[in-house]
Amino acid sequence: ALRIQHGGGKRGFMQIDSDGFRGGGIHSRSSKRGIRPRCKSNIAFTLIELILVLALLVIITSITLPRMSGFIRGRALDSESRQFLALIHDGQSRAVSEGMPMVLWVNSQAGQYGLVEENPGKTGDAKAEFLTLDSAIQAAVSMAGLAAPVRYQGQPAIRFLPDGTVGEGSPQKIQLTDQDGFGRLLVELPNQTGYELDALNQ
């Protein structure tokens, strides 16, 4: 501390310490008080709040679940439809490039379909494709009104000619349906150049 003496025979002093200026003749030391943090009260859910949260979860689940199931269902249908269209384009390309008729056969009961050369000969078709439908999807081939429907090993089939067109007697429609009755429809184009995809019941 700094002491300052005044004149006139009277002694006194003023003290300046680290805490600031203090009055004359009085020693004053400040004591720093520690700041104690306030104790936070424990936060807990009451039974009513838990019931309300569970009720909200049930409501949200009941709203989103049908939409999610519809989304999954739509993806399965779209995937199988695109796979059918890809196989149709593959059959047309092979018929043109190899100069041989190709057939895309469909076994509705077994849930299978594939692409193969119409007359593979003794060596068989090394490029033949064999696919299986999704377990939730069913395929139906419409052969109504065809005088001489195309078949391969007893199954309805689409014939692709060497010029890439769809041969006479090929099915005009192939329907893919899920368990809820929603589906996709593959329809033959009027000029017999292929098939296009259409929605069913949507």
N, C-alpha and C positions, 0 to 999 in steps of 0.2 A: 504494500500500500504506500501511497505518496502522502507524506505529512507536510502541511504548510503552516508555519508559525506566524501569528499576527503580532504587530507591535503594541506599545502601550502597557507593557508589563504584564499583560494578561496572556496567559498561554492558552492556546487552543489549537486545534488542528482539524484539518479536513482530510478525509480519507477517500481516495479513489481506488477502488479495487476493480477486479475483472468484471464485476457485475454492473459497474456504472458509478455515478457520483453519489456519495452519502453525506449526511449532515455533519457539522463540526462537532468534534468531541465525542462522537458516538460511533462506536465500531459496529458495523452491521455486515454480517455475512449472509449471503443468500444461500439457501439450501435448495438444490434442485429436486423437485419432486418427480418421481417416476410416473409416467402416464400409463396407467393400467388399461389394457384393452377391455372393452365391455364384453361380457360373456354372451355369446349368441345363444338364443334359446334353441333347443333341438326342434328341427322341423320334421313333422311326421304327418302321414295321411290318416285321416279319420276313416271310419268304416263307410260312411256315406260317400266320401270322395272316391274311395276305391270302387264302390258300386257304380257311381256315375262314370268312371273311367272304363270299367268293363262294359257298361251299357253302350257307350260310344264306340268301343271297339267292335261290338256285335253289330251295330248299325252300319259302320263303315264296311265291315266284311260282307254283310248281306247286300250292300250296294255294289261293291267292286267285284265280288265273286262271279256273278253272271256275265259281267263284261269281260273278265279274264277268260272264262270258259269259251265265250264267243270268239275271243281273239285267237285262242289256241285252236278252236275248231276251224276258223277261217284259214289259219296258216296251214293246217293239214290238207284242206281242200285245195288251196292254191298250190301247195307243193306238188300234190299228185297231178293236178291239171297241167302245171308247167312241165312235169316229167313226161306226161302223155304227149304234149305238143313237141317237146324235144325229140321224143322217139319218132314221132311222125316226120319231122324234118330230117332226122337221121335216115329214115327209110327212103324218103324221096331222094336224098343225096346219094345213097348207096345205089339206088335203082338207076340213076343217071350215070354215075361214075363207072359202075360195073356193067351197065347195059343188060341187067337182069331184073325180072320182077321180084319185088320184096313183099312180104306180108307181115302185118302187125296183128297178131292174134290176141284174143282176150278170153280168159277162162273166168267167168263171173263167179262160179261156185267156189273155186279154189282161191279166188282173189289174186290171180296171177296174170301177167301179160308179157309179151316179148316181141322181138323183131328177128326175122330169119329170112334167108333166101327161099323163094317159093319152091324151087327144085334144087336142093343142096347137093344132090348126087351121092355117090358112095363115100366121098371124103367128108361130107358134112359141111357145115358153115362155121368156120373158125371165128367169124365176127358176130355170130348170133348173140342176142341180148335177152336176158331173162330177168324179169322184175316182179316184185311182190307188192301188192297194195298195202297201205296202212291198215292196221287191224280195225280201225273205226270207219273205214271207207269201203263202200260197195260200188261195183261197176255193173252197169246194165247196157247191153248193146241192142239197139233197135234195128231189126231186120225186116220190119213190116213193109209190104209192098214191093219187095225185091223178087223178081222172077227167078233169078239164079244167084242166090246169095253166096258170097265168097266164104269158104271155110278152110281152115288148116288143121289137120288132124282132129276133125270133128268140132272145132271151136270157130265161132265167128271171127272174121278177120278183115282187115283193110288191105287191098292190093295196090301197090305202087308200081306203075308201069315205067319202062325205061326212059320215057320222056318226062318223068316226074309227076305226072298227073295221077289222080285216083281212079282206079279201074272200075268198070261197071260191076254191080253186085256188091260193092262195099257198103257197109252200114252208113246211113246218113247221120246218125246221132249216137254218141256214147255218153252216158250219164254217170256222173260220180256223185254219190249221196252219202251223207254221214248219218249217225244214229238218230239225229233230231229232225231229219228230213230236209236239211239244207244241202245244196249241192251245186255242181258246175256241169255245164253241158258243152260237149264238143260237137259242133255242127259242121257238116260238109259244106264247103262253099259252092255256090251255083255253077261256077265254071270248072269245078272238079280239080282245082289246083291245090287243095289242102283242106284244113279244118280251122275253124275259129272258135274261141272260147266265149261262152255266154253264161250269165248267172241264172240260177234256178231258184224260184221262190224268194228272191231278194230284190 
